[in-house]
Amino acid sequence: MASSQNASLPRRNRPLLSGRKFSADELQLMLLQFLNDAPAHGYELIKRFRSVSQGYYSPSPGMLYPALSQLEAQGLAATEPRGKRKNYRILPAGQAHLQQHTDEASQLLAFLKHAAKKMQWNDLAAENQAAAMLATGWLPEFIQARKTLQAALLDHSDAGPEEQRRIITILQRAAHDIRQPPTINNDSFRKD
């Protein structure tokens, strides 16, 4: 998993709209994250995916159980009987693996939550932007700014190397600024 995982995890540019949502390695990493939170049987894990994604995604048993079996085979997780079901738990090797890939696991779960919000926005905004804003927390201006950026990049998809370098500089600066923690203006908390 470790060698192929590094190659497959950054490929989050592919859409979650149809077909297979995650690679086997990505699914295994998210399962380790869930098992690190608490041991669970297969159906509980499916429900965790459904909960995190607000109903947008839950792996089929045909995807989930082979992924869990692979985690067992790699010594990252183990099963113990719990009634008629197998309860899965993370092993120390799985915790170490998860620790090595914390950023990737966080990014995958954030991507899943984002995709769920995007689907929710798209479902609600056509009829009622206020309801979409309330459900997702996204401002209509935020959505429009994203669309404007995508359109600007599309308009420059045939740009030459010089123009690409200029755009790269702009995007890197913007990404850096966005990642900075927000500054709190103490004046906004004053009561007059």
N, C-alpha and C positions, 0 to 999 in steps of 0.2 A: 504494500500500500504506500509506503513512504516514497519510493522512487516515482511511481506513476502519479501519485497524488500531487506532488509538486508541479508536475506538468499540467495536470487537469484543473487544479483549483483556480488559477487566475483567469480561466476562460469564462468568467461570469458575464461576458458580453452576449452570450447566446440567450435568446428569449425564453421565458417560462410559459409561453402561451400555449404551446402544443407539444405533444410527444413527451419524451423523457425529460423531466424537469432538472434532474441532477445526475451526475455521473455516479458510478458505484463508489468511488473514493469519497466524493462529496457527501453522499448519503451516509457512509460509514463514519465520517468525521462528525456529522451532526448527531448521529446515534450515540457516539462516544460522549458528546456534549450533554445530551439528555441523560445518559446513564451516569454521568458524573454528578448530575443534579440529584438523581435518585434511581435505584434499581427499578425495573419495570418489566412487565411481560409485553409481548408483541402488540396486542391491541392497545395497551396504554401508550406505547410509543407512537402508534398511528394517531391516537387522540392528541398527543402532544404536538405533533406536526400540524394537525388540523387547528388546534388552539393557537399556536404561534402564527399561523398563516391566516387566521380568521376564516377558516373553512376553505381557503383557496387550494391548499395542497395537503394531501396525505398519501404516503406511499402505499401501493397495493401490497397485500401479503406476498405476492410473487416477487416484489422488489425488496421488501423489508426482511423477510426471513433469510434469503441468501446473503444479504449484507450482514445480518447478525451472525450467521454461520461463519462467514469470512472473518469477522472480528474474533470469534472463538478460535478458529483455526490459527490465527496469527498470535494468539495468546494475549489479546487486548481486552477481551471480555469473557465471562463465564456464565453458565446457567446453573440454576439450582431449582429443584422442584418446588412449586407453590400450588398446592392443590392439584388440579388437572393440568395446570399450565407450567411452562418454563418461565422462570423469572431471570432476567438478564441483569448482570452487574458488571461494572467496569473493574478491571484488574489494575494493579500498580503499573504494569507496562502500558496499559491503555491510558492511564492518567499522565504518564510521562510523554506518550505520543501526543496526547491532547495538549499538553503544556508546550510542546515543540511547535504545535500548529494552532495556537490560541488565536492569532490574528485571522487565519483562514477560517476557523470555525465561527468566529464572531462575524466575519464578513459574509459568510454563507447565511447565517441566521438573519443578519441585517438585510441581506438581499431578499430573503424570503418574506420578511416583514414588509419591505418596500414593495415587492410585487403584489402582495395582498392589498396594501394601501392603494396602489395604482389601480388595481382592478376595482376596488371599492369606489375610488374617485370616479373612474370611467362609468361605472354603473349609476352613480347618483348625480354627477355634475350635469349631465345632459338635461335633466329635469329640474334640478334644484342645487345650485352651487352652494347655497348656505348649508344645506344638509350634507353635502359632500365635505365641506370645510369642517363642519362639526364632527363628522364621522372619522375623518382622517387627520385633522389638525393642519391641513395644508391650505394656505391662502391661494385664491385664484391667481394672484400676481406671481406667486412662486411657480405655479404650473406654467403660466405664460412665459416667465423668464427662462424656464427649462426649454420650452418649445422654441423660443427665440434663439437660444444658443444652438440648439440642434439645427435649426434652419440656417443660421449663419455658417455653421461648419459644413453643412450640405452645399451651400452656395460656393464654398471654397474647396470643394473636394478635388478640383483639378488644378489647385494652386501649385506653383513651382516651388523649388527648394527654399528660396529666400522668403517667400510668403509663408510657407509652412513653418519656418523657423520663427517668424514674427508671431504667428498664431500659437506656436508651442510656448513661447515666452509668456504671452498673455494668459494662456490656460494654466501654466504652472504657477504663475503669480496668483491667479484667481483661486486655484485649488489650495494653495498655501494659506491665503487669506480666509477661505471658508473653513479650513481646519483649525484656525485659531479660536481659542475660547472667547466667547462674547465678553465684551467689557461692560461693566455695570456702571451706569451713570448715576452717581449718588444724588445729583440734583433731581432726578425723576422720582426719588422717594420722599422728597421734602413736601411737607404740607404747609401751605401758605396761610 
